[in-house]
């Protein structure tokens, strides 16, 4: 089966489930994992600006899209000519069924099951009952954070954090002053590439708060990524607790 993935984390998951460059024939420019394998796969634009004609020329048997990451009109245009599976992942449970579905589609049920088991093991290993109040920033100018109906929120909650913006939805714009209730402010490495200088900007307002950069892929890449994050999460939690 010839498949095109329009979602970076799903591209990674497909390779993890055992598909090869012979089956994955198209991916976005943001599909960067696994590094040694994706370089052999044709780029069909970005997640928000697909090259429809390039996709048509590749003539895939299946296209995998995502409700949040891809543009509805572009996905609908592809549906007129191709079989398209549109995914939607907000929670760990959604992720479980995503992997189970991919396992069924590509006859890799056992690998999908193994990844699901590992993901739940990882999350059980990194739970904390501290209920630290946290703010997770994904963008600057304006600052944007995550509401309760996002995958990132669910991962934070699974780990025992309390998202101070849990009463908001999607990715609301906020001001720096809105962060006053957070014990810890985390700046994600993606989609906005926060750096140390951005920590210093916030330190001007909040010199006593714990402010750190986190790996955005660990918190936002659904699919198989969580199964690989146990070490990272444990190190992160250890660092947070040492600051308390």
Secondary structure, 3 states (H helix, E strand, C coil): CCEEECCHHHHHHHHHCCCCCCCEEEECCCCCCCHHHHCCCEECECCCCECHHHHHHHCCCEEEEECCCCCHHHHHHHHCCCCEEEECCCCHHHHHHHHHHHHHHCCCHHHHHHHHHHHHHHHHHCCCCCCCEEEEEEECCCEEECCCCCHHHHHHHHCCCEECCCCCCCCCEECHHHHHHCCEEEEECCCCCCCHHHHHHHHHHCCCCEEEEECHHHHHCCCCHHHHCHHHHHHHHHHHHHHC
